[in-house]
């Protein structure tokens, strides 16, 4: 997976991230700024999901994106 695509297109993808993880706030998304580790941490904080599960969920989400 090439996470650089996400980082480079973060402003465009924020809406899709928020659709998937609606508990993330705009401030969270500003702070994350495309950083995967921070995204994982914020999802864990907001949803209380295990880190391994979050990684899989993010991978699944990433693979569903159309480029």
C-alpha positions in Angstrom: 0.0 0.0 0.0 1.3 3.5 -0.9 0.1 5.7 2.0 1.8 8.6 0.3 -1.3 8.9 -2.0 -3.4 9.5 1.1 -1.0 12.1 2.5 -0.8 13.9 -0.8 -4.6 14.0 -1.3 -5.6 14.4 2.3 -7.8 17.5 1.7 -9.8 15.7 -0.9 -10.1 12.5 1.1 -11.1 14.0 4.4 -14.8 13.6 3.5 -14.4 10.0 2.8 -12.5 9.4 6.0 -15.3 11.2 7.9 -17.9 9.1 6.1 -16.1 5.9 7.3 -15.3 7.1 10.8 -17.9 9.7 11.7 -16.8 10.2 15.2 -13.7 11.9 14.0 -14.0 15.7 14.2 -12.8 18.3 11.8 -10.1 19.2 14.4 -9.1 15.5 14.5 -8.7 15.5 10.7 -6.7 18.7 10.8 -4.4 17.2 13.4 -4.0 13.9 11.5 -3.2 15.7 8.2 -2.8 12.4 6.4 -0.5 10.7 8.9 -1.6 7.0 9.2 -0.3 6.6 12.8 -2.2 9.6 14.0 -5.3 8.3 12.1 -5.0 4.9 13.8 -4.6 6.6 17.2 -7.6 8.9 16.8 -9.8 6.0 15.6 -8.7 4.0 18.6 -9.4 6.9 20.9 -12.9 7.7 19.5 -14.1 4.1 19.0 -12.1 2.0 21.5 -11.1 -0.6 18.9 -7.9 -2.7 19.2 -5.0 -1.3 17.1 -4.7 -4.5 15.0 -8.4 -4.2 14.0 -8.0 -0.5 13.2 -5.0 -1.3 10.9 -7.1 -3.9 9.0 -10.1 -1.5 8.8 -7.9 1.2 7.4 -6.3 -1.2 4.9 -9.8 -2.3 3.8 -10.9 1.3 3.4 -7.8 2.2 1.5 -8.4 -0.7 -0.9 -11.9 0.4 -1.6 -10.8 3.9 -2.8 -10.9 4.6 -6.5 -7.9 6.3 -7.8 
